[in-house]
């Protein structure tokens, strides 16, 4: 059996399902789960999006779809109550992985990142894991230049805001900003630097309301959508979350 994260399912025929799943060793695969809608013994709730499983599958030469035989749940997003905020975060992780990953291209760093943010989401947090995941995915895909200085003149940001634009990777200084550019605060720049050197668990003890590092989150999500050349449905859902929801959970967590 192999470690995998369920990304998406599609019904096919009467009870079968096509499953997109992200494996640690083989990358993203698609398979057919025979009688998945009827067989609780082999699959149960294991095919819910963003379920961490041990998957058993078989391949045949020259066939695009593998045969998914069984999944054993390691960690389920349904182990805790799922409100709108958590549902939006889980949809975001799944959609980004589905859209960014190439088939059969192992991405161990992305797999480990996703497992880590899912653990924080199960603990009731939304904005920390969403921001951390977004920032790291842009970097791991090679879409984020160094953010310590201006991409035009190279001048380092020394405690002042940086600026980002919808059609440009990286950040620029005040001198080279476009009139339509948005600011990324010095505090959010420091937060990004921490994210690149510390595991998410090290930041989880702090408060993470929706407005914390919102500009950094916007910078990362804008970068994802620009390179994918499409609007992400899950980003729209996250944007619709109101400030009144705070961290998206009755728990005191971000």
C-alpha positions as CSV (number, residue, x, y, z in Angstrom):
1,X,0.0,0.0,0.0
2,X,1.1,3.5,-0.7
3,X,0.5,6.9,1.0
4,X,-1.9,9.1,-0.9
5,X,-4.2,12.1,-0.6
6,X,-7.6,11.9,-2.3
7,X,-8.1,15.0,-4.5
8,X,-11.4,14.5,-6.4
9,X,-13.9,11.9,-7.5
10,X,-16.2,11.6,-10.5
11,X,-19.1,9.1,-10.8
12,X,-19.0,6.8,-13.8
13,X,-21.3,4.0,-14.8
14,X,-23.7,2.9,-12.1
15,X,-21.6,2.6,-9.0
16,X,-18.0,3.1,-10.1
17,X,-16.0,6.2,-9.4
18,X,-12.9,7.8,-11.1
19,X,-10.5,9.0,-8.4
20,X,-7.7,11.6,-8.7
21,X,-5.2,10.9,-5.9
22,X,-1.8,12.3,-5.0
23,X,0.7,9.6,-4.0
24,X,3.9,10.3,-2.1
25,X,6.0,8.1,-4.4
26,X,4.4,8.2,-7.8
27,X,2.8,11.7,-7.9
28,X,-0.7,12.3,-9.1
29,X,-2.6,9.4,-10.4
30,X,-6.1,8.7,-11.7
31,X,-7.8,5.4,-11.1
32,X,-11.2,3.7,-11.3
33,X,-12.7,2.4,-8.0
34,X,-15.1,-0.4,-9.0
35,X,-18.4,-0.3,-7.1
36,X,-17.1,2.4,-4.8
37,X,-20.6,3.8,-4.3
38,X,-21.7,0.4,-2.9
39,X,-18.6,-1.1,-1.2
40,X,-18.1,0.4,2.2
41,X,-15.8,-2.4,3.1
42,X,-13.1,-1.4,0.6
43,X,-13.6,2.4,0.6
44,X,-16.1,3.6,3.3
45,X,-15.5,7.3,3.7
46,X,-11.9,7.1,2.4
47,X,-12.7,8.7,-1.0
48,X,-13.7,12.1,0.5
49,X,-11.5,14.9,-0.8
50,X,-8.3,15.5,1.2
51,X,-8.5,12.2,3.1
52,X,-5.0,10.8,3.9
53,X,-5.0,7.1,3.0
54,X,-3.0,4.1,2.4
55,X,-4.0,3.1,-1.1
56,X,-3.8,-0.3,-2.9
57,X,-3.9,-0.1,-6.7
58,X,-2.8,-2.0,-9.7
59,X,-1.6,-0.8,-13.1
60,X,-1.8,-2.4,-16.6
61,X,0.5,-1.5,-19.5
62,X,-0.8,1.3,-21.8
63,X,-3.8,2.1,-19.6
64,X,-4.1,5.6,-18.3
65,X,-6.3,4.7,-15.3
66,X,-5.0,2.4,-12.6
67,X,-7.4,0.1,-10.7
68,X,-7.9,1.4,-7.2
69,X,-8.6,-1.7,-5.1
70,X,-8.9,-0.3,-1.5
71,X,-8.1,2.6,0.7
72,X,-7.3,2.6,4.4
73,X,-7.9,5.9,6.2
74,X,-4.9,7.4,8.0
75,X,-6.5,10.8,8.7
76,X,-9.9,12.0,7.6
77,X,-11.0,15.7,7.3
78,X,-14.4,14.4,8.6
79,X,-12.9,13.4,12.0
80,X,-13.9,16.8,13.2
81,X,-17.0,18.9,12.4
82,X,-16.6,20.7,9.0
83,X,-18.1,24.2,8.9
84,X,-18.0,26.5,5.9
85,X,-14.6,27.8,6.7
86,X,-12.9,24.4,6.9
87,X,-14.7,23.2,3.8
88,X,-13.4,26.2,1.9
89,X,-9.9,25.5,3.1
90,X,-10.0,21.8,2.2
91,X,-11.5,22.7,-1.3
92,X,-8.6,25.1,-1.8
93,X,-5.9,22.5,-1.0
94,X,-7.5,20.0,-3.3
95,X,-8.1,22.4,-6.2
96,X,-4.6,23.8,-6.1
97,X,-3.0,20.3,-6.1
98,X,-5.3,19.1,-8.9
99,X,-4.5,22.1,-11.0
100,X,-0.7,22.4,-10.4
101,X,0.5,18.8,-10.2
102,X,1.5,16.9,-13.4
103,X,0.4,13.3,-13.6
104,X,3.1,10.8,-12.4
105,X,5.5,13.5,-11.2
106,X,6.5,12.8,-7.6
107,X,6.6,15.8,-5.4
108,X,7.6,14.7,-1.9
109,X,8.0,18.3,-0.6
110,X,4.4,19.1,-1.7
111,X,3.1,15.9,-0.2
112,X,4.8,16.7,3.2
113,X,3.5,20.3,3.0
114,X,-0.1,19.2,2.4
115,X,0.0,16.6,5.3
116,X,1.2,19.4,7.6
117,X,-1.4,21.9,6.7
118,X,-4.2,19.3,6.9
119,X,-3.1,18.5,10.4
120,X,-3.6,22.2,11.3
121,X,-6.9,22.4,9.5
122,X,-8.2,19.4,11.5
123,X,-7.2,21.3,14.6
124,X,-9.7,24.0,13.6
125,X,-7.4,26.5,12.0
126,X,-8.0,28.1,8.6
127,X,-6.0,31.2,7.8
128,X,-2.6,30.0,9.0
129,X,-2.7,26.7,6.9
130,X,-4.2,28.4,3.9
131,X,-1.6,31.2,3.9
132,X,1.3,28.8,4.6
133,X,0.2,26.4,1.9
134,X,-0.4,29.2,-0.7
135,X,3.0,30.8,-0.1
136,X,4.9,27.5,-0.2
137,X,3.1,26.2,-3.3
138,X,4.1,29.3,-5.3
139,X,7.7,28.8,-4.1
140,X,7.8,25.0,-4.7
141,X,6.4,25.4,-8.2
142,X,9.2,27.8,-9.0
143,X,6.9,30.8,-9.4
144,X,8.3,33.0,-6.6
145,X,11.6,34.9,-7.0
146,X,13.5,35.8,-3.9
147,X,11.3,38.3,-1.9
148,X,14.1,40.0,0.1
149,X,14.6,42.7,-2.5
150,X,13.1,44.5,-5.6
151,X,13.1,42.3,-8.7
152,X,13.9,45.3,-10.8
153,X,16.7,47.2,-9.0
154,X,17.7,44.5,-6.5
155,X,17.5,46.9,-3.5
156,X,16.7,45.0,-0.3
157,X,13.6,45.8,1.6
158,X,14.7,47.2,5.0
159,X,11.7,47.4,7.1
160,X,9.5,49.2,4.5
161,X,6.6,47.8,2.5
162,X,7.1,46.0,-0.8
163,X,4.7,46.0,-3.7
164,X,3.2,43.3,-6.0
165,X,1.4,43.5,-9.3
166,X,-1.1,41.3,-11.0
167,X,1.1,40.6,-14.0
168,X,4.5,40.3,-12.4
169,X,6.2,37.7,-10.2
170,X,8.0,38.8,-7.2
171,X,8.1,42.2,-5.4
172,X,9.2,45.7,-6.3
173,X,10.2,48.7,-4.2
174,X,8.3,52.0,-3.9
175,X,10.4,53.6,-6.6
176,X,9.5,50.9,-9.2
177,X,5.9,50.2,-8.2
178,X,3.1,50.5,-10.7
179,X,0.2,52.8,-9.7
180,X,-2.1,49.8,-9.5
181,X,0.3,47.7,-7.4
182,X,-0.7,46.5,-3.9
183,X,1.4,46.9,-0.8
184,X,2.9,44.0,1.2
185,X,3.6,45.2,4.7
186,X,7.0,44.8,6.3
187,X,5.3,42.7,9.0
188,X,4.0,40.3,6.3
189,X,7.4,40.1,4.7
190,X,8.8,39.0,8.0
191,X,6.0,36.5,8.3
192,X,6.9,35.1,4.9
193,X,10.5,34.8,5.9
194,X,9.5,32.8,9.0
195,X,7.3,30.5,6.9
196,X,10.3,29.7,4.7
197,X,12.5,28.7,7.7
198,X,10.0,27.3,10.3
199,X,7.5,24.4,10.2
200,X,3.9,25.4,10.4
201,X,3.6,23.9,13.9
202,X,6.0,26.6,15.1
203,X,3.6,29.3,14.1
204,X,0.4,27.5,15.3
205,X,0.7,28.7,18.9
206,X,0.0,32.3,17.7
207,X,-3.3,33.9,17.0
208,X,-4.2,33.8,13.3
209,X,-7.3,35.9,12.6
210,X,-8.4,36.4,9.1
211,X,-6.8,39.8,8.8
212,X,-3.3,38.6,9.8
213,X,-1.0,38.5,6.7
214,X,-4.0,38.9,4.4
215,X,-1.8,40.9,2.0
216,X,0.7,38.0,2.0
217,X,-2.1,35.5,1.3
218,X,-3.4,37.7,-1.5
219,X,0.1,37.9,-3.0
220,X,0.4,34.1,-3.0
221,X,-3.1,33.4,-4.3
222,X,-2.7,35.9,-7.1
223,X,0.5,34.2,-8.1
224,X,-1.2,30.8,-8.2
225,X,-4.0,32.1,-10.4
226,X,-1.7,34.0,-12.7
227,X,0.4,30.9,-13.5
228,X,-2.6,28.6,-13.7
229,X,-4.2,31.1,-16.0
230,X,-7.6,30.7,-14.4
231,X,-9.7,31.8,-11.4
232,X,-9.8,29.2,-8.7
233,X,-13.3,28.5,-7.3
234,X,-11.9,27.8,-3.9
235,X,-10.2,31.2,-3.7
236,X,-13.6,32.9,-4.4
237,X,-15.1,30.8,-1.5
238,X,-12.3,31.9,0.8
239,X,-12.8,35.5,-0.1
240,X,-16.5,35.2,0.8
241,X,-15.7,34.3,4.4
242,X,-16.6,37.2,6.6
243,X,-14.5,38.8,9.3
244,X,-17.1,37.7,11.8
245,X,-16.1,34.1,11.4
246,X,-12.7,34.9,12.8
247,X,-10.6,31.8,12.6
248,X,-13.5,29.7,11.3
249,X,-13.8,27.6,14.5
250,X,-15.2,28.0,18.0
251,X,-11.7,27.1,19.2
252,X,-9.1,29.7,19.9
253,X,-7.0,28.9,16.9
254,X,-6.0,30.5,13.7
